[in-house]
Amino acid sequence: MQKPLILITNDDGYEAKGLRCLVEVAKEFGEVVVVAPDGPRSATAHAITMSVPLRLRPYHTDDDGTRYFRTNGTPCDCVKLGMKVVLKNRPVDLVLSGINHGSNSSISVMYSGTMGAAMEASVENVRAIGFSLLDYDPDADFSTAMVYVRRVVAQVLAHGLPPYAALNVNVPNVPLPQIKGIRITRQALGYWHEELEERTDPYGGTYYWLTGWLVNNDLGEDTCEWALAHNYVSIQPVQHDLTAHKLIPLLKFLEE
């Protein structure tokens, strides 16, 4: 039987440890092709490149034939380039994004380049999963996350996903024995309290640095934040249809 074709990308750049760990697991399941940004692209969400030429360069091939490419584009660009240029529209069985260095829970899913890539695949109705570990350290220990990558990928390849859906998987930063299990969650209704710190560069010019912290007043035990705080892996189904369907009947008065 032909092996599943798996396209991998991330938003931390082609040299990130999390990407290497994701590739290591994915190779157990099929043919792997990697298209990653040539540097960090965090918080690029679903951005695509239109104002500058988009470049694509091969940079490595493993002994097993796994091919690696890097681009000056965004994670979404990586998915487009991977499917339409590198693979020349061959049917892709699964797109994996990550493993991200840091959380993509709550409102962060809206800003995440990791999840932007997964959502781009879902637009094409290709099964997609974004993986994140709650550790921003460039040399983070991904061993626990890899266990759950292996488990989730196996299940998705075996059972599929609903049409035009992707999964947002967040893994607590604790040793494997402390993980209590998996929870299927909803997005916690949190927001970032943001501040723009005014700073001065070496030439005396003023610039601003975005800082802030997550404010989460959503106490539901079915949320991603609750699951992660209690050492559960959070798996959240997401979709690119942003329509607030439940609100349509409540707004019918605008048609009058």
Rosetta silent file (secondary structure, phi, psi, omega in degrees, C-alpha in Angstrom):
SEQUENCE: MQKPLILITNDDGYEAKGLRCLVEVAKEFGEVVVVAPDGPRSATAHAITMSVPLRLRPYHTDDDGTRYFRTNGTPCDCVKLGMKVVLKNRPVDLVLSGINHGSNSSISVMYSGTMGAAMEASVENVRAIGFSLLDYDPDADFSTAMVYVRRVVAQVLAHGLPPYAALNVNVPNVPLPQIKGIRITRQALGYWHEELEERTDPYGGTYYWLTGWLVNNDLGEDTCEWALAHNYVSIQPVQHDLTAHKLIPLLKFLEE
SCORE:     score description
SCORE:     0.000 S_00000001
   1 L     0.000  144.906  178.963    0.000    0.000    0.000 S_00000001
   2 L   -70.370  136.053  179.371    1.147    3.537   -0.738 S_00000001
   3 L   -68.766  148.711  173.066    2.303    5.440    2.312 S_00000001
   4 L   -59.888  144.322  177.247    0.339    8.516    3.393 S_00000001
   5 E   -97.011  120.080 -173.730    1.795   11.766    2.077 S_00000001
   6 E  -119.123  123.455  175.733    2.444   14.201    4.951 S_00000001
   7 E  -101.758  131.088 -175.832    3.337   17.874    4.502 S_00000001
   8 E  -122.305  139.820  173.959    4.974   19.564    7.505 S_00000001
   9 E  -146.615 -176.005  175.814    5.534   23.233    8.322 S_00000001
  10 L  -163.002 -175.855  174.143    5.800   25.539   11.339 S_00000001
  11 L  -121.009    2.472  178.946    6.041   29.192   12.333 S_00000001
  12 L   -93.476   -4.631  178.349    9.279   29.046   14.362 S_00000001
  13 L   101.197  160.837 -170.489   11.472   28.590   11.299 S_00000001
  14 L   -68.179  -16.095 -179.532   13.251   25.739    9.576 S_00000001
  15 L   -95.214    0.741 -174.043   15.913   25.392   12.293 S_00000001
  16 L   -68.022  141.004  178.898   13.472   24.992   15.206 S_00000001
  17 H   -63.288  -38.693 -179.528   13.804   21.944   17.417 S_00000001
  18 H   -59.990  -35.775  177.099   10.036   21.462   17.490 S_00000001
  19 H   -64.989  -44.958 -179.893    9.986   21.035   13.715 S_00000001
  20 H   -60.780  -40.269 -179.982   12.687   18.365   13.855 S_00000001
  21 H   -67.251  -38.027  178.533   10.770   16.464   16.523 S_00000001
  22 H   -65.724  -41.667  178.125    7.559   16.599   14.490 S_00000001
  23 H   -62.451  -41.169 -179.202    9.339   15.274   11.408 S_00000001
  24 H   -57.512  -42.964  179.264   10.836   12.433   13.446 S_00000001
  25 H   -72.800  -43.393 -175.559    7.390   11.217   14.483 S_00000001
  26 H   -61.389  -31.766  179.677    5.732   11.807   11.111 S_00000001
  27 L   -61.256  -22.524  178.782    8.284    9.610    9.348 S_00000001
  28 L   -69.484  -17.181 -171.644    6.840    6.646   11.229 S_00000001
  29 L  -111.876  -19.025 -176.386    3.580    7.085    9.322 S_00000001
  30 L   179.163 -167.632  176.015    4.394    8.024    5.759 S_00000001
  31 E   -77.178  129.589 -173.792    6.281    9.999    3.140 S_00000001
  32 E  -116.648  134.941  170.781    7.244   13.388    4.565 S_00000001
  33 E  -127.046  134.348 -177.921    7.935   16.687    2.828 S_00000001
  34 E  -113.669  127.593  170.417    8.921   19.776    4.832 S_00000001
  35 E  -130.024  112.912 -172.717    8.335   23.372    3.733 S_00000001
  36 E  -130.310  156.639  176.309    9.186   25.829    6.498 S_00000001
  37 E   -65.100  153.133 -179.449    9.849   29.569    6.828 S_00000001
  38 L   -80.484    3.304  175.995   13.473   30.709    6.619 S_00000001
  39 L  -167.770  178.414 -178.849   13.090   32.402   10.024 S_00000001
  40 L   -59.734  137.511  177.407   10.577   32.902   12.837 S_00000001
  41 L  -134.051   36.277  179.990    7.060   33.800   11.693 S_00000001
  42 L   -62.362  149.685  176.202    5.154   33.718   14.985 S_00000001
  43 L    62.891   26.732  175.651    1.865   35.642   15.190 S_00000001
  44 L   -91.375   -4.781  175.803    1.474   35.799   11.408 S_00000001
  45 L    50.364 -126.646 -176.021   -1.941   34.111   11.648 S_00000001
  46 L  -103.431   28.045 -178.217   -3.335   33.478    8.137 S_00000001
  47 L   -66.431  146.282  173.039   -1.131   36.017    6.366 S_00000001
  48 L  -126.973  159.695 -175.423    0.057   35.352    2.819 S_00000001
  49 L   -94.300  122.202  179.090    2.822   37.052    0.840 S_00000001
  50 L  -133.139  -14.248 -172.925    1.736   39.368   -1.966 S_00000001
  51 L   -98.203  -11.947  178.031    4.006   42.433   -1.804 S_00000001
  52 L  -135.725  158.338  177.514    7.397   40.761   -2.421 S_00000001
  53 L   -61.330  140.501  179.809    8.545   37.820   -4.577 S_00000001
  54 L   -94.115  121.899 -177.058    8.030   34.460   -2.891 S_00000001
  55 L  -105.286  149.109  177.523   11.213   32.361   -2.817 S_00000001
  56 E  -140.258  125.621 -177.589   11.553   28.610   -2.329 S_00000001
  57 E  -133.362  130.146  170.096   14.864   26.827   -1.764 S_00000001
  58 E   -71.190  142.286  179.262   15.689   23.167   -1.048 S_00000001
  59 E  -131.724   -6.932  179.375   18.120   22.889    1.854 S_00000001
  60 E  -170.103  151.982  169.791   18.387   19.213    2.786 S_00000001
  61 E  -138.315  125.532  178.734   17.410   15.659    1.855 S_00000001
  62 L   -74.418  165.199  178.371   17.572   12.833    4.397 S_00000001
  63 L   -60.145  -28.095 -179.836   18.939    9.387    3.562 S_00000001
  64 L   -85.423    3.826  177.619   15.348    8.099    3.520 S_00000001
  65 L    95.211   -3.349  177.043   14.373   10.633    0.841 S_00000001
  66 L   -61.522  126.381 -176.925   12.619   13.170    3.088 S_00000001
  67 E  -104.464  142.876 -177.537   12.929   16.542    1.362 S_00000001
  68 E  -124.485  135.074  177.991   13.267   19.900    3.090 S_00000001
  69 E  -132.672  152.240  174.095   12.538   23.351    1.666 S_00000001
  70 E  -129.444  154.345 -176.522   12.616   26.842    3.144 S_00000001
  71 E  -142.942  156.904  174.117   10.890   30.009    2.002 S_00000001
  72 L   -81.079    3.481 -176.643   10.786   33.707    2.778 S_00000001
  73 L   -88.224 -170.796 -179.043    7.022   33.367    3.099 S_00000001
  74 L   -90.047  172.278  174.317    4.595   32.771    5.933 S_00000001
  75 H   -57.543  -37.953  176.238    3.362   29.431    7.300 S_00000001
  76 H   -63.524  -41.481  175.278    0.309   29.736    5.040 S_00000001
  77 H   -58.104  -38.938  179.823    2.615   30.317    2.090 S_00000001
  78 H   -57.981  -42.754  179.639    4.469   27.145    3.110 S_00000001
  79 H   -65.774  -45.435  179.562    1.287   25.099    2.758 S_00000001
  80 H   -61.453  -47.403  179.847    0.457   26.631   -0.618 S_00000001
  81 H   -63.672  -41.206 -179.332    4.001   26.124   -1.913 S_00000001
  82 H   -61.578  -47.928 -175.338    4.162   22.609   -0.542 S_00000001
  83 H   -75.791  -39.538 -169.941    0.935   21.432   -2.108 S_00000001
  84 H   -98.336  -22.740 -178.069    1.013   23.340   -5.391 S_00000001
  85 H  -109.894  -60.278 -176.824    4.730   23.665   -6.219 S_00000001
  86 H   -63.867  -48.722 -176.019    6.797   21.028   -4.408 S_00000001
  87 L   -93.346   -3.474  174.119    4.199   18.271   -4.612 S_00000001
  88 L    50.855   45.974  175.748    2.669   19.561   -7.865 S_00000001
  89 L    66.972   19.576  168.842   -0.900   19.024   -6.631 S_00000001
  90 L   -62.070  143.188  179.498   -0.361   15.420   -5.544 S_00000001
  91 L   -62.858  123.954  178.549   -3.104   14.541   -3.035 S_00000001
  92 L   -94.848  130.475 -178.204   -1.834   15.284    0.483 S_00000001
  93 L   -83.600  -29.485 -174.596   -3.165   12.999    3.212 S_00000001
  94 E  -159.957  135.872  171.260   -2.207   15.146    6.197 S_00000001
  95 E  -111.068  128.879  177.965   -0.706   18.558    6.971 S_00000001
  96 E  -118.123  139.036 -179.428    1.105   18.932   10.301 S_00000001
  97 E  -129.052  130.426 -179.120    2.221   22.249   11.765 S_00000001
  98 E   128.353 -149.880  -10.965    4.590   22.681   14.709 S_00000001
  99 E   -71.668  123.872 -174.715    5.576   21.542   17.181 S_00000001
 100 E   -69.208  141.899  173.590    5.227   25.167   18.258 S_00000001
 101 E   -84.610   91.128 -179.538    7.462   26.550   21.000 S_00000001
 102 L   123.610  162.261 -174.837    4.714   27.965   23.248 S_00000001
 103 L   -70.967  147.764  167.790    0.976   27.795   23.778 S_00000001
 104 L  -129.139   48.123  179.579   -1.673   28.364   21.118 S_00000001
 105 L   -98.890  170.171  178.329   -4.663   28.189   23.445 S_00000001
 106 L    51.599 -138.162 -175.232   -7.570   30.589   23.950 S_00000001
 107 L   -66.390  -17.133 -179.027   -7.458   33.739   21.780 S_00000001
 108 H   -60.066  -24.282  178.636   -3.898   32.932   20.690 S_00000001
 109 H   -60.370  -25.930 -179.955   -5.325   30.599   18.054 S_00000001
 110 H   -72.528  -28.821 -175.987   -6.415   33.745   16.182 S_00000001
 111 H   -98.113  -14.866 -166.718   -2.846   35.067   15.964 S_00000001
 112 L   -69.680  125.804  170.612   -0.983   31.808   15.574 S_00000001
 113 H   -69.685  -33.291  175.615    1.081   31.152   12.460 S_00000001
 114 H   -56.370  -50.320 -178.352    1.133   27.494   13.482 S_00000001
 115 H   -77.622  -25.536  173.656   -2.643   27.317   13.336 S_00000001
 116 H   -59.150  -41.381  177.658   -2.793   29.606   10.306 S_00000001
 117 H   -64.238  -44.636  178.523   -0.966   26.909    8.367 S_00000001
 118 H   -62.290  -40.677  179.251   -3.301   24.197    9.629 S_00000001
 119 H   -66.820  -35.121  177.022   -6.322   26.322    8.734 S_00000001
 120 H   -60.453  -41.306  176.513   -4.921   26.926    5.249 S_00000001
 121 H   -64.212  -39.607 -178.789   -4.866   23.177    4.698 S_00000001
 122 H   -65.688  -28.747  175.080   -8.430   22.870    5.981 S_00000001
 123 H   -59.172  -34.143  177.850   -9.553   25.420    3.377 S_00000001
 124 L   -86.593    6.423 -176.925   -8.458   22.822    0.813 S_00000001
 125 L    59.810   37.120  172.786  -10.301   20.150    2.835 S_00000001
 126 L  -102.404  133.878  178.905   -7.016   18.466    3.721 S_00000001
 127 L   -58.226  135.103 -173.978   -6.772   16.960    7.191 S_00000001
 128 E  -147.483  145.600  179.470   -4.592   19.179    9.342 S_00000001
 129 E  -139.623  131.085  170.696   -3.264   19.360   12.889 S_00000001
 130 E  -104.865  130.671 -179.052   -1.355   22.099   14.675 S_00000001
 131 E  -114.350  137.258  178.377    0.749   20.995   17.655 S_00000001
 132 E  -139.333  142.392  174.037    2.048   23.265   20.431 S_00000001
 133 E  -112.315  136.543 -176.592    4.033   22.682   23.619 S_00000001
 134 L   -77.718   57.263  178.677    3.643   25.105   26.518 S_00000001
 135 L  -151.405  118.549 -177.409    7.364   25.894   26.601 S_00000001
 136 L   -86.658   -3.822 -178.013    8.983   28.814   24.759 S_00000001
 137 L   -63.447  127.700  178.202   12.544   27.587   25.351 S_00000001
 138 L   -57.701  -25.211  179.920   14.327   27.011   21.993 S_00000001
 139 L  -108.716   33.702 -177.711   15.801   23.847   23.521 S_00000001
 140 L   -58.572  154.998  176.749   12.551   22.649   25.106 S_00000001
 141 L   -86.232  109.198 -176.734   12.039   18.976   25.942 S_00000001
 142 L   -96.489   10.602 -173.450    9.543   17.716   23.345 S_00000001
 143 H   -62.508  -42.238  177.880    9.504   14.084   24.469 S_00000001
 144 H   -65.798  -45.091  179.635    6.047   14.285   26.064 S_00000001
 145 H   -59.297  -38.912 -178.651    4.634   16.198   23.114 S_00000001
 146 H   -63.597  -34.627  176.551    6.015   13.601   20.698 S_00000001
 147 H   -59.737  -42.823 -177.414    4.116   10.850   22.481 S_00000001
 148 H   -81.720  -26.649  169.503    0.852   12.689   21.871 S_00000001
 149 H   -59.658  -47.887 -179.584    1.781   13.671   18.329 S_00000001
 150 H   -58.774  -44.515 -177.595    2.227    9.983   17.611 S_00000001
 151 H   -67.689  -44.355 -176.907   -1.101    9.102   19.207 S_00000001
 152 H   -70.796  -42.163  179.001   -3.134   11.857   17.535 S_00000001
 153 H   -60.916  -43.561  179.234   -1.610   11.367   14.082 S_00000001
 154 H   -59.443  -43.961 -178.364   -2.321    7.636   14.222 S_00000001
 155 H   -68.297  -40.511 -178.672   -5.954    8.231   15.156 S_00000001
 156 H   -69.250  -39.848  176.424   -6.521   10.921   12.516 S_00000001
 157 H   -64.930  -33.292 -179.023   -4.987    8.818    9.758 S_00000001
 158 H   -78.089  -38.057 -170.606   -7.157    5.896   10.832 S_00000001
 159 H  -115.497  -12.348  179.829  -10.443    7.731   11.338 S_00000001
 160 L    76.800 -174.813  176.868  -10.156   11.019    9.459 S_00000001
 161 L  -132.753  158.165  173.481  -11.600   14.392   10.419 S_00000001
 162 L   -58.709  154.630 -178.818  -14.900   16.126    9.650 S_00000001
 163 L   -56.876  140.366  173.451  -14.812   18.098    6.368 S_00000001
 164 L    58.030   31.391  179.247  -12.976   21.439    6.423 S_00000001
 165 E  -117.407  154.296  173.437  -11.874   20.977   10.038 S_00000001
 166 E  -134.132  165.810  179.106   -8.476   21.110   11.714 S_00000001
 167 E  -114.532  137.512  174.118   -7.235   20.250   15.183 S_00000001
 168 E  -109.157  105.875 -174.608   -5.471   22.575   17.608 S_00000001
 169 E  -107.965  120.490  177.243   -3.455   20.374   19.978 S_00000001
 170 E  -117.189  133.889 -175.420   -1.765   21.933   23.016 S_00000001
 171 E  -116.670  126.992  176.889    0.444   19.879   25.351 S_00000001
 172 L   -60.979  152.796  179.747    1.257   20.905   28.961 S_00000001
 173 L   -92.025   70.466  178.062    4.917   21.341   29.798 S_00000001
 174 L  -138.126  159.673  176.431    5.146   18.516   32.318 S_00000001
 175 L   -60.364  152.753 -176.102    6.772   15.056   32.339 S_00000001
 176 H   -51.660  -42.569 -178.847    4.760   12.318   30.670 S_00000001
 177 H   -62.777  -19.673 -179.119    3.669   10.603   33.927 S_00000001
 178 H   -87.428   -9.395  177.053    1.973   13.833   35.032 S_00000001
 179 L   -72.858  126.501 -175.959   -0.258   14.039   31.939 S_00000001
 180 L   -87.243  -13.912 -178.730   -3.763   13.009   33.014 S_00000001
 181 E   142.203 -159.328 -178.043   -5.082   12.320   29.525 S_00000001
 182 E  -116.411  140.328  172.103   -6.754   14.122   26.631 S_00000001
 183 E  -123.830  132.319  169.784   -9.687   16.521   26.698 S_00000001
 184 E   -84.287  120.617 -166.111  -11.658   17.645   23.637 S_00000001
 185 L  -123.997  168.957  168.195  -12.116   21.317   24.407 S_00000001
 186 E  -108.991  163.841  179.416  -13.591   24.597   23.255 S_00000001
 187 L   -70.353  124.418  175.621  -11.673   27.856   22.978 S_00000001
 188 L   -65.744  140.499 -176.388  -11.583   29.700   26.293 S_00000001
 189 L   -84.278   62.401  177.951  -13.075   33.187   25.966 S_00000001
 190 L  -100.005  176.299  176.229   -9.929   34.986   27.029 S_00000001
 191 E  -152.138  160.981  178.379   -8.160   38.019   25.615 S_00000001
 192 E   -91.732  122.701  169.085   -4.720   39.585   25.741 S_00000001
 193 E   -81.329  112.909 -170.421   -4.300   42.641   27.930 S_00000001
 194 E  -109.265  145.079  173.247   -1.771   44.475   25.802 S_00000001
 195 E  -134.732  143.620  177.592    0.638   47.277   26.510 S_00000001
 196 E  -108.817  102.718 -178.851    3.016   49.026   24.121 S_00000001
 197 E   -75.263  127.732  176.767    6.226   49.851   25.945 S_00000001
 198 E   -84.074  126.260 -178.205    7.961   52.954   24.596 S_00000001
 199 E  -130.698  169.936 -179.718   11.687   52.373   24.198 S_00000001
 200 E  -122.064  129.780 -179.882   14.670   54.153   22.677 S_00000001
 201 L   -82.170  172.816 -176.902   16.965   52.606   20.081 S_00000001
 202 L   -60.601  -16.518 -179.285   20.778   53.148   19.994 S_00000001
 203 L   -98.929    7.847  178.495   20.300   56.094   17.639 S_00000001
 204 L    87.340    2.353  179.136   17.897   57.912   19.951 S_00000001
 205 L   -81.449  153.638  179.334   14.791   56.986   18.010 S_00000001
 206 E   -92.172  136.144  171.249   11.557   55.906   19.669 S_00000001
 207 E  -139.853  171.281 -175.848   10.067   52.473   19.095 S_00000001
 208 E  -126.637  141.037 -179.171    7.384   50.370   20.755 S_00000001
 209 E  -121.813  121.524 -177.503    7.480   46.795   22.076 S_00000001
 210 E   -75.228  125.279  175.329    4.251   44.864   22.464 S_00000001
 211 E  -130.907  173.501  177.854    3.844   43.172   25.840 S_00000001
 212 E   159.797 -175.942  179.363    0.882   41.783   27.739 S_00000001
 213 E  -150.305  155.396 -178.371   -0.713   38.836   29.452 S_00000001
 214 E   -77.573  130.536  172.771   -3.687   36.592   28.914 S_00000001
 215 E  -106.980  118.660 -177.775   -6.849   37.475   30.808 S_00000001
 216 L  -127.300  104.806  176.522   -9.135   34.473   31.130 S_00000001
 217 L  -100.356    8.371 -179.490  -12.407   34.879   32.982 S_00000001
 218 L   -87.431  108.368 -175.013  -13.894   31.784   31.376 S_00000001
 219 L   -94.821    7.923 -178.485  -14.174   29.231   34.191 S_00000001
 220 L   -61.432  137.029 -179.925  -15.712   26.462   32.092 S_00000001
 221 L   -83.708    6.364  175.720  -14.183   23.051   32.667 S_00000001
 222 L  -105.168   12.196 -176.068  -14.626   22.268   28.965 S_00000001
 223 E   -96.193  163.054  176.519  -12.100   24.896   27.827 S_00000001
 224 H   -62.655  -41.006 -177.213   -8.545   24.582   26.594 S_00000001
 225 H   -65.830  -39.684  177.959   -7.221   26.717   29.445 S_00000001
 226 H   -64.194  -45.545 -178.455   -8.868   24.568   32.115 S_00000001
 227 H   -60.069  -46.649 -177.299   -7.545   21.376   30.539 S_00000001
 228 H   -66.921  -37.919  178.974   -3.983   22.668   30.277 S_00000001
 229 H   -65.542  -23.513 -179.225   -4.002   24.045   33.815 S_00000001
 230 L  -106.439   20.096  173.140   -4.993   20.589   35.044 S_00000001
 231 L    66.448   35.414  168.775   -2.331   18.739   32.984 S_00000001
 232 E  -104.004  145.325  168.533   -4.596   17.464   30.219 S_00000001
 233 E   -73.062  128.102 -179.737   -3.662   17.618   26.552 S_00000001
 234 E   -96.900  125.059  173.822   -6.169   19.945   24.908 S_00000001
 235 E  -118.914  118.046 -173.746   -7.519   19.009   21.469 S_00000001
 236 E  -121.187  120.519  174.659   -9.729   21.668   19.988 S_00000001
 237 E   -74.446  134.152  179.669  -11.550   21.350   16.648 S_00000001
 238 E  -130.993  160.892 -179.772  -11.360   24.566   14.625 S_00000001
 239 E  -146.040  158.116 -178.425  -12.735   25.726   11.287 S_00000001
 240 L   -86.615   -9.368  173.865  -12.204   28.599    8.893 S_00000001
 241 L   -74.843  108.558 -176.878  -15.921   29.459    8.740 S_00000001
 242 L   -93.295    6.890  179.653  -16.084   32.397   11.171 S_00000001
 243 L   -61.057  131.152  174.126  -19.835   32.874   10.838 S_00000001
 244 L   -85.538   81.003 -170.548  -21.557   33.198   14.220 S_00000001
 245 H   -58.182  -36.964 -177.448  -24.392   30.906   13.125 S_00000001
 246 H   -67.423  -19.109 -177.442  -26.280   31.115   16.419 S_00000001
 247 H   -89.190  -12.887 -176.749  -26.534   34.876   16.072 S_00000001
 248 L   -56.955  -48.719  179.060  -28.190   34.910   12.649 S_00000001
 249 H   -62.839  -29.929 -177.939  -31.766   34.574   14.014 S_00000001
 250 H   -74.553  -13.816 -177.956  -31.047   37.281   16.618 S_00000001
 251 H  -107.692    7.976 -179.311  -30.088   39.755   13.921 S_00000001
 252 H   -59.733  -22.573  179.534  -33.092   39.283   11.629 S_00000001
 253 H   -62.845  -20.507  179.690  -34.423   42.650   12.825 S_00000001
 254 H   -73.268  -16.041  177.798  -31.785   44.279   10.627 S_00000001
 255 H   -84.270  -10.882 -174.872  -33.622   43.003    7.550 S_00000001
 256 L   -77.944    0.000    0.000  -36.807   44.837    8.487 S_00000001
